[in-house]
Amino acid sequence: MNICRYLDVALTPEIERSIDTIFFESSNTKSFETERSRVAFRDRWLGRYLRDDPQFAYLAMTPAGGVIGYLVGAVDDPAIASRFADIGFFADLSVRTKQFPAHLHVNVAPDFRNRGIGKQLVDCFAADAKAHGAPGVHVVTSAGAKNISFYNQNGFAEVARTGAGGELVFLGRAL
């Protein structure tokens, strides 16, 4: 298994399909009313990062060149970056995003989980985010989500909750 930068990979339709497959397999949202809503969902949580921040996108690949995981992220504060204005919870968490401005989305194909691949992806991003001056990195997930333990094992701790009844958890990691 090899971690490489998205920008350093010769993208093929197969690689792009693999990223999308992992994205939708890992998503809590499984059905969409229309193809347009599916495309918008993908762009919101994956596409904008590949388009706007490809330098902070990483792929976990097999020796044969198959994609088995990815991480996309950004280092600018999403509470003040206008391109994230469509995600309302960032405004609610603006005090916390100042401390932990970098943020990420990481997913690994189900057959390759629990092998340290996600940790390697997170560590690559954290090192680059730190080198770009970010004091911390965060993720936002659902309260009670299985991935909270993964983030805790990788140095993230709960910093805040937001949403009706605190259904979203903001986890931060100092860099």
C-alpha positions, 0 to 999 in steps of 0.5 A: 500500500502506498500513500500518494498525492492526488496531484501526482497520480495520472488520473484515469476513469477507473481511479475516479470511479474508485474514489466515487465508489469509496465515497458513496460506500462510506457515506451515511446518505445512500439514496437521492431523489434525483441524479442532480441531488446526488451530484450536488452531494458529491460536490459538497463533500468531495468534489469541491476539495478535489477541484479547489484544494487538490494539493491537500488530497491523498490516495491510498493505493495498492501496488497494482494501482487500485485506490483503496482510500482517500483523504480530501481537506482544506487548510483555510478556516471554513467559517470565513471561507466563502466557498463553504458558506453552504455548510451552516454549521461552520458559522455556528462553530466559528470560535472553534474553527479559528483554533482548528481551521484545517478540516478533512474527509477521509474514507477507506474501502470497507475491505481495507479498514482497520489496517492503519490506512486511514491513520496514514492518510490523516498523518500526511494531511496533518503534516502538510496542514501544519507546514502551511501554518494551520494550528489545528485540524478538525472533523465534524461528524454525527454524535454517536457515529462509529468513526468517532473512535477512529478520530479519537485514536488519531489524536482528535478530541471532542471540542464542541457540539452543534445542531438541534440536540447537539447531533453534530460533534466537532473533533479537533487535533492540535498541530 
